[in-house]
Amino acid sequence: QAQLVQSGAEVREFGASVKVSCKASGYSFVDSFIHWVRQAPGQGLEWMGRINPKSGAVNYAQKLQGRVTLTTDTSINTAYLELNGLTSGDSAIYFCARDRGYSYGASWGQGTLVTVSS
Amino acid sequence: DIVMTQSPDSLAVSLGERATINCKSSQSVLFSSNNKNYLAWYQQKPGHRPQLLIYWASTRESGVPDRFSGSGSGTDFTLTISSLQADDVAVYYCQQYFITPPTFGQGTRVEIK
C-alpha cells in the first residue's frame, strides 16, 4: 500500500528558507506525480505545485513562482519542497500527495507544520 | 484558474439523516473526448490529512463506505452522505483536476445536529 512519510515540524525566521521531505514507499515512485498542497491554520487547501519524478518536470502555482522549488531523489524515493523568502503567510501545514495519472491526491503524507516567526 | 465554490459552508445533520454538499466550478470540467468529469472529493477530519473519497465525480475510492456518493456533470456536482455517522464529522473539499493548477473548493464543515 502506498505510503508517504514527511519530515518533522520546522520553525523558521522571517525571510529564511525551509526544505520539507516526503519519502514514498509501497509503489513505484517514478510512476506517479508528487503534488504539494498547503493549509494555513483554520483555512482550506492550496495547491503549490507538482513534480514528475521520472523526468523532473515541474509545474508551480503562479503566486509561488520564484520562491518554490520541487525536486526528487529517485535513489531514495523521496520528494522535496523548498520554499524561500518565508513570511508569516507561509505558516501552514504542508502536505505531499501522490496522484494516479491524473492530478487528484490518491495518497497523502501526514503533513509538516512550518511556523514562520519574526 | 478554475474557481470552485462549495455550498453550504457548514451544515449540521442528525445521525442517520442525509447530508448533501454542493460544488460548482467556474467552467466545465467535463472532457468531451472521454466523457469524464475531472472532479474529486476529499474528507479531512480534524488534525488529519485529507483522504480521497470520490474521483471522476462519482467513482468511490477503494475502502470508502457506500453511504458516500458523488454525482453531477459539467459545472455542478454533489457529494451525498446517505446516512450520517458520527465518524463522518469532518470538512469536505471538492477539487477539479481538469486544468492546471488543480483547485479546491473552500470546504464544507459537517457536524452532528
Interface residues (C-beta under 8 A of the other chain):
Chain A: H35 V37 G44 L45 E46 W47 R50 N59 A61 Q62 F95 A97 Y102 S103 Y104 G105 A106 S107 W108 G109 Q110 G111
Chain B: Y38 A40 Y42 R49 P50 Q51 L52 Y55 E61 Y93 Q95 Y97 T100 P101 P102 T103 F104 G105 Q106 G107
